[in-house]
Amino acid sequence: MKTIQYFIAALSISVMMTSCANDLNTDPDGDISGEQLNNDQSSPEKILGGIYLDLRSNGAGGTTLHSDFGIMAIKAGSDLMSNDVIQAKNQHLGMFYNYDATNANNSASEFVWTTFYARIFIINKLLDGLQKNGNDNNKAIKGQLLALRAYSYFYLVRFYANDYKGHQSEPGVPLVLTSSNPSQGLPRAIISDVYKQIASDIEESIILLDSYARPSRAQIDQRTAKAIASEVYLQTGDYIKAAKYAEESKQGIALMTENEYTTTGFSNINNPEVLWGFHNTTSTMSIGNYYASFFSMFDNTNKGYAGAAGIYKLIDKRLYEAIPETDYRKKVFNGAQSNSYTFNGETRNYPAYVSWKFKDPTFFEGDYIYIRASSLYYIQAEAMARQGREAEARQVLYEITSKRNSAYTLSTKTGNELINEIILQKRIELWGEGYDWFDMKRLNVPLERIYPGTNHTFGRFNLSPDKFRFQIPNKEINNNPQIKQND
């Protein structure tokens, strides 16, 4: 079981780290015993809590790098591979911006892979244990585990395989679905089979979570599962389901105010739009290094890598210029000239096009936001437009854009022009939140950083979308004879 042992090795680091902090009832090697599940009915919930904690912790991907801090690192890294997010210096997450991360021998390729497969392994162990014990009271736990597995495979297949459309029969990623697997490892399942499993898991999750009232936004509930489903179905082109789940997920959720959007709304899990995230505290931050965190990397106003070390995150000049002056989302970016900015009682000078979107008034203890309701407006609008329901799509787009831009009027565009407008608004709204590169890959949009007046830095090159695929990390290739490498 060489490949699974690799997963276990990475997992053990994470689970042991979590166990020290949360007193999780797990074996020292990261395994879950049947006796444990039988004797301690709170054990599945404790272990599930450990999975959520792992996914926001330094070392989630089995490395000691400060760029390895779970979901937020991976979302941030993906956006740095897009046209819209720029990093000023080649340090830390810079391996994503300059595409070194795609190479099999790069640490990023390893920690993206391990972050999710390590969690998948323990999810499978827990699911197997729940099935053996036949405890109906664990319905909500099973629903969350299935949603987490779907979410994990959704990221893995988009990083390590080609886009779904036109490539369904090509190699995806190994589907590890039980805690018992062949001794020689598993081959890569084809892309369509990976997506079938993702759809199966998330659909079952939605059913199981029907009456689940979560204790906090750190857990996945049915609304969150539907949000994940909407994005999955947009990816596969099932636009009816994508629109349906996006509408159901965002229903009744208030949008952020201008003050929330422009001050500290992105570091506060109580932001009204947050569907899923993690509330950081002094205790949870002590698990990893404070500097190995999202706000250290993306908050240009703080004393972390972005603010103090000048590893600034900037907006692409073209996208900045596409934001109307009447749109308050433009306020979270600097313009074409260097400028001073005051936050938390401190005034600093900043370069052109720097971001002030992600501001944390604490010492890197700001909350992590994984999914906001805003994303669902664009999923629903695009899915409706692609069904030919253009009037409805324009209305959904108007509902959110008019909140951000008081001068915005209902679009009159049709066809590809309407879809392009939806995608542009999505890029503006969700800048730095981990959506753009995946959309570029899905929509076959090339990387174009060389243009007149470009403000791109050490990653100044152009690439075709066929280059938007990570190689399988060398550790997996070396330990799994069944797996074949990407070109």
Buried (B, 14 or more C-beta within 10 A) or exposed (E): BBBBEBBBBBBBBBBBBBBEBBEBBBEEEBBBBEEBBEEEEEBBBBBBBBBBBBBBBBBBBBBEBBBBBBBBBBBBBBBBBBBBBBBBBBBBBBBBBBBBBBBBEBBBBBBBBBBBBBBBBBBBBBBBBBEEEEBEEBBBBBBBBBBBBBBBBBBBBBBBBBBBEEBBEBBBBBBBBEBEBEEEBBBBBBBBBBBBBBBEBBBBBBEBBEEBEBEEBBBBBBBBBBBBBBBBBBBBEBBEBBBBBBBBBBEEBEBBBBEBBBBBBBBBBEBBBBBBBBBBEEEBBEBBBBBBBBBBBBBBBBBBBBBEBEBBBBBBBBBBEBBBEEBBBBEBBBEEEEEEBEBEEEEBEBBBBBBBBBBBBBBBBBBBBBBBBBBBBBBBBBBBBBBEBBEBBBBBBBBBBEBBBEEBEEBEBBEEEBBEBBBBBBBBBBBBBBBBBBBBBBBEBEBBBEBEEBBBBBBEEEBEBEBBBBBBBBBBBEBBEEBEEBE
